[in-house]
Amino acid sequence: MAFKLLLFIILSSSSLLNLSAKENMKTIVCPLSNVPEVAINENIPNQIFYKERLEYIISWGIMKVGRSFIEIDKAVLINGNTAYHMISRARTSGAAKTLYRVEDVNESWPDVNFSRSYGYLKKLQEGKYFYNEWLVFDYENMTFYGEKLNKKNIIRKIGAELQKDVHDVLSSLYYFRTMKLEPGKDMMVSVNTKKDWQLTLRVLKREKIQTPFGKRNCILVEPGVGNEGIFVPKKGKKMYVWLTDDKERIPVMLVAEIFIGAIKAKLVKRKYE
């Protein structure tokens, strides 16, 4: 989720403070940003996630350092296929915003079955650091293509062959939300962030924790170290996510290890727009 990216950047990526962004930055636009919106009907799967918005408070110890949300705001048509549009935003707040401003946006276009992603977009603005990137997965030609814009204000085209259907990191979270999770059984999903890699989810145990809905039975999972992304831990660190133990699999809490202690993101509100 986008809040994980915020967590690590605030406190564990001090090298970013030395990066300088250009003024009058160029812009890149993902073609999927312009696909038409479509109405859904009762036959569209996973409607429980449609128009769902999850809001989080991020803290380090007793200090609140930011806020984040993730939502599916609409359905769209991509080459004749119905897909959801997911968006996640993260930002610092309070004293943390004064010390180090973060404004991150991640978008994803997964199939309504959450069987694959059609592409993603990320816009990172962290202190003086700036980075944009988008990819489109073209399954008809089994290729992917995209662009990235770096801190030097240089746009670079990227692309290669696809070997199979893939997810991006954001869509993989919702893929896992659709799956039956049993302690002791690992789950895997194929992810592409300019190259293919496997994201492993360890399903650890069931436990009851406090949530915005009262005490709820949850499943504790641990995402494995991956290539990159907003839902994977850094090498040598661990991350834990609590999902409600029901058909909705709501991510109610995340704890991510950092170089000093851990950061916690807690769900504070779930609503439908």
C-alpha positions as CSV (number, residue, x, y, z in Angstrom):
1,M,0.0,0.0,0.0
2,A,1.1,3.5,-0.5
3,F,1.4,4.2,3.2
4,K,4.3,1.7,3.4
5,L,6.3,3.7,0.8
6,L,5.7,6.8,3.0
7,L,6.9,5.0,6.1
8,F,10.3,4.0,4.7
9,I,11.0,7.2,2.9
10,I,10.4,9.4,5.9
11,L,12.7,7.5,8.2
12,S,14.9,5.0,6.4
13,S,15.9,6.6,3.1
14,S,18.0,9.5,4.2
15,S,19.9,9.5,1.0
16,L,16.9,11.0,-0.7
17,L,17.5,14.2,1.2
18,N,20.6,14.8,-1.0
19,L,18.7,14.5,-4.3
20,S,17.6,17.6,-6.0
21,A,14.5,18.0,-8.2
22,K,14.4,20.3,-11.2
23,E,12.1,23.2,-11.4
24,N,9.7,23.2,-14.4
25,M,9.7,19.4,-14.5
26,K,8.4,17.7,-17.6
27,T,5.3,15.5,-17.3
28,I,4.4,12.0,-18.5
29,V,0.9,10.7,-18.9
30,C,-0.1,7.1,-18.7
31,P,-2.5,6.2,-21.6
32,L,-4.7,4.3,-19.1
33,S,-5.5,7.6,-17.4
34,N,-7.7,8.4,-20.5
35,V,-9.7,5.2,-20.9
36,P,-13.5,5.6,-20.7
37,E,-15.4,5.0,-17.5
38,V,-18.1,2.4,-17.6
39,A,-21.1,1.5,-15.4
40,I,-21.0,-1.8,-13.6
41,N,-23.8,-4.4,-13.3
42,E,-24.7,-7.2,-10.9
43,N,-22.5,-9.6,-12.9
44,I,-19.3,-7.7,-12.3
45,P,-17.2,-9.6,-9.7
46,N,-15.6,-8.3,-6.6
47,Q,-18.2,-5.5,-6.2
48,I,-17.5,-5.4,-2.5
49,F,-14.4,-3.4,-3.3
50,Y,-16.0,-1.1,-5.8
51,K,-16.1,2.5,-4.4
52,E,-14.5,1.3,-1.2
53,R,-12.1,3.8,0.5
54,L,-9.7,2.8,3.3
55,E,-8.1,5.6,5.3
56,Y,-5.1,5.2,7.5
57,I,-3.1,7.1,10.2
58,I,0.6,6.5,10.2
59,S,2.7,6.7,13.4
60,W,6.2,6.2,14.7
61,G,6.0,5.4,18.4
62,I,3.6,8.0,19.8
63,M,4.2,10.5,17.0
64,K,1.7,10.7,14.1
65,V,3.7,11.3,10.9
66,G,1.2,10.9,8.0
67,R,-2.0,9.8,6.4
68,S,-2.8,7.6,3.5
69,F,-5.8,6.2,1.7
70,I,-6.5,3.6,-0.9
71,E,-9.7,3.2,-3.0
72,I,-11.3,1.8,-6.1
73,D,-13.1,4.8,-7.5
74,K,-14.5,3.6,-10.8
75,A,-14.7,0.9,-13.5
76,V,-13.1,1.5,-16.9
77,L,-12.9,-0.2,-20.3
78,I,-9.5,-1.2,-21.5
79,N,-9.4,-2.8,-25.0
80,G,-12.8,-4.2,-24.5
81,N,-12.1,-5.5,-21.0
82,T,-13.7,-4.2,-17.8
83,A,-11.1,-3.1,-15.2
84,Y,-11.1,-1.3,-11.9
85,H,-9.2,1.9,-11.3
86,M,-7.3,1.9,-8.0
87,I,-5.6,4.9,-6.5
88,S,-3.6,5.4,-3.3
89,R,-2.2,8.6,-1.9
90,A,0.2,9.1,1.0
91,R,1.4,12.4,2.6
92,T,3.2,13.6,5.6
93,S,1.4,15.7,8.2
94,G,2.1,17.9,11.2
95,A,5.7,18.2,12.2
96,A,6.8,15.5,9.8
97,K,5.4,17.5,6.9
98,T,7.5,20.5,8.0
99,L,10.7,18.4,8.3
100,Y,10.2,16.3,5.2
101,R,7.3,16.7,2.8
102,V,5.9,13.6,1.0
103,E,3.2,13.6,-1.6
104,D,2.9,10.2,-3.3
105,V,0.3,8.9,-5.7
106,N,0.1,5.3,-7.0
107,E,-2.5,4.1,-9.5
108,S,-3.4,0.7,-10.8
109,W,-5.8,-0.8,-13.4
110,P,-6.5,-4.4,-12.4
111,D,-8.9,-6.7,-14.2
112,V,-12.2,-6.9,-12.2
113,N,-11.4,-10.5,-11.4
114,F,-8.0,-9.4,-10.0
115,S,-6.4,-12.0,-12.2
116,R,-4.0,-9.5,-13.7
117,S,-3.1,-5.8,-14.0
118,Y,-3.3,-3.7,-17.2
119,G,-0.8,-1.2,-15.9
120,Y,0.2,1.2,-13.2
121,L,1.3,4.8,-12.6
122,K,3.4,6.2,-9.7
123,K,4.2,9.8,-8.9
124,L,6.7,10.3,-6.1
125,Q,7.4,13.7,-4.6
126,E,9.5,13.3,-1.4
127,G,11.5,16.2,-0.1
128,K,13.6,17.4,-3.1
129,Y,13.2,14.0,-4.8
130,F,10.9,13.6,-7.8
131,Y,10.2,10.5,-9.8
132,N,7.3,9.4,-12.2
133,E,6.8,6.1,-13.9
134,W,4.1,4.3,-15.8
135,L,3.8,0.9,-17.4
136,V,1.1,-0.6,-19.7
137,F,0.8,-4.4,-20.0
138,D,-0.2,-5.3,-23.5
139,Y,-1.5,-8.9,-23.4
140,E,-2.5,-9.1,-27.0
141,N,1.2,-8.7,-28.0
142,M,2.6,-10.0,-24.8
143,T,4.7,-6.9,-24.2
144,F,4.9,-4.0,-21.8
145,Y,5.8,-0.4,-22.5
146,G,6.1,2.8,-20.5
147,E,8.0,5.8,-19.5
148,K,9.9,7.1,-16.5
149,L,10.8,10.6,-15.6
150,N,13.7,11.0,-13.2
151,K,15.2,13.8,-11.0
152,K,17.3,15.0,-13.9
153,N,14.1,15.8,-15.9
154,I,14.9,13.1,-18.4
155,I,12.1,11.0,-19.9
156,R,13.2,7.5,-20.8
157,K,11.1,4.9,-22.6
158,I,11.0,1.4,-21.3
159,G,9.6,-1.9,-22.5
160,A,10.2,-5.6,-23.0
161,E,8.4,-8.9,-23.6
162,L,5.8,-10.3,-21.2
163,Q,6.0,-14.0,-20.3
164,K,2.6,-14.3,-18.7
165,D,-0.2,-12.4,-17.0
166,V,1.2,-10.2,-14.2
167,H,0.2,-7.9,-11.4
168,D,1.7,-4.6,-10.2
169,V,2.4,-4.3,-6.5
170,L,-0.8,-2.4,-5.7
171,S,-3.1,-4.7,-7.5
172,S,-1.4,-7.7,-5.8
173,L,-2.8,-6.5,-2.5
174,Y,-6.4,-6.9,-3.8
175,Y,-5.6,-10.2,-5.4
176,F,-4.7,-11.5,-2.0
177,R,-7.9,-10.0,-0.6
178,T,-9.8,-12.3,-2.9
179,M,-8.0,-15.4,-1.9
180,K,-8.7,-17.9,0.9
181,L,-5.8,-17.5,3.4
182,E,-4.8,-20.4,5.7
183,P,-2.1,-20.2,8.3
184,G,1.0,-22.2,7.2
185,K,0.3,-21.9,3.5
186,D,2.3,-19.4,1.5
187,M,0.7,-17.5,-1.4
188,M,2.5,-16.3,-4.5
189,V,1.7,-13.9,-7.3
190,S,3.7,-12.8,-10.4
191,V,4.5,-9.1,-10.4
192,N,6.2,-6.9,-13.0
193,T,7.8,-3.6,-12.2
194,K,9.9,-3.4,-15.3
195,K,10.9,-7.0,-14.8
196,D,9.2,-10.1,-13.6
197,W,9.4,-11.3,-10.0
198,Q,7.5,-13.3,-7.5
199,L,5.8,-11.8,-4.5
200,T,5.3,-14.3,-1.7
201,L,2.8,-13.8,1.1
202,R,3.4,-15.9,4.2
203,V,0.2,-16.6,6.1
204,L,1.3,-16.8,9.7
205,K,-1.7,-17.1,12.1
206,R,-5.1,-16.0,13.2
207,E,-5.5,-13.5,16.1
208,K,-8.0,-11.0,17.4
209,I,-7.1,-7.3,17.4
210,Q,-8.8,-4.0,18.0
211,T,-10.1,-2.4,14.8
212,P,-12.4,0.5,13.9
213,F,-15.1,-2.1,13.9
214,G,-14.3,-3.3,17.4
215,K,-12.3,-6.4,18.2
216,R,-12.2,-8.6,15.1
217,N,-10.6,-11.9,14.2
218,C,-7.8,-11.2,11.8
219,I,-5.2,-13.1,9.7
220,L,-1.6,-12.0,10.2
221,V,0.5,-12.2,7.0
222,E,4.0,-11.3,6.1
223,P,4.9,-10.1,2.5
224,G,8.2,-11.4,1.4
225,V,11.1,-9.3,0.1
226,G,10.6,-8.4,-3.5
227,N,12.0,-6.4,-6.4
228,E,10.4,-3.1,-5.3
229,G,7.1,-1.6,-4.4
230,I,4.7,-0.2,-1.9
231,F,3.6,-3.6,-0.4
232,V,6.9,-5.3,0.1
233,P,9.6,-4.9,2.8
234,K,13.1,-3.8,2.4
235,K,15.9,-6.4,2.4
236,G,16.7,-7.3,6.0
237,K,13.5,-5.8,7.3
238,K,10.1,-7.4,8.0
239,M,6.6,-6.2,7.4
240,Y,3.3,-7.6,8.9
241,V,-0.2,-6.9,7.8
242,W,-3.4,-7.8,9.6
243,L,-6.4,-8.6,7.4
244,T,-9.9,-9.3,8.7
245,D,-10.7,-13.0,8.8
246,D,-13.8,-12.8,6.6
247,K,-14.7,-12.5,2.9
248,E,-13.7,-8.8,2.8
249,R,-10.1,-9.3,4.0
250,I,-9.8,-5.6,5.1
251,P,-6.2,-4.6,5.8
252,V,-6.7,-3.0,9.2
253,M,-3.1,-2.6,10.3
254,L,0.4,-2.7,9.0
255,V,3.7,-2.7,11.0
256,A,7.0,-2.2,9.1
257,E,10.4,-2.5,10.6
258,I,12.8,0.4,10.0
259,F,16.4,1.1,11.2
260,I,15.1,2.3,14.5
261,G,11.9,0.6,15.8
262,A,8.9,0.2,13.6
263,I,6.2,2.3,11.9
264,K,2.6,1.5,12.3
265,A,-0.3,2.3,9.9
266,K,-3.8,1.7,11.4
267,L,-7.1,1.9,9.6
268,V,-9.3,4.6,11.0
269,K,-12.1,4.7,8.5
270,R,-13.7,2.6,5.8
271,K,-16.4,4.1,3.6
272,Y,-18.1,3.9,0.3
273,E,-18.1,6.9,-2.0
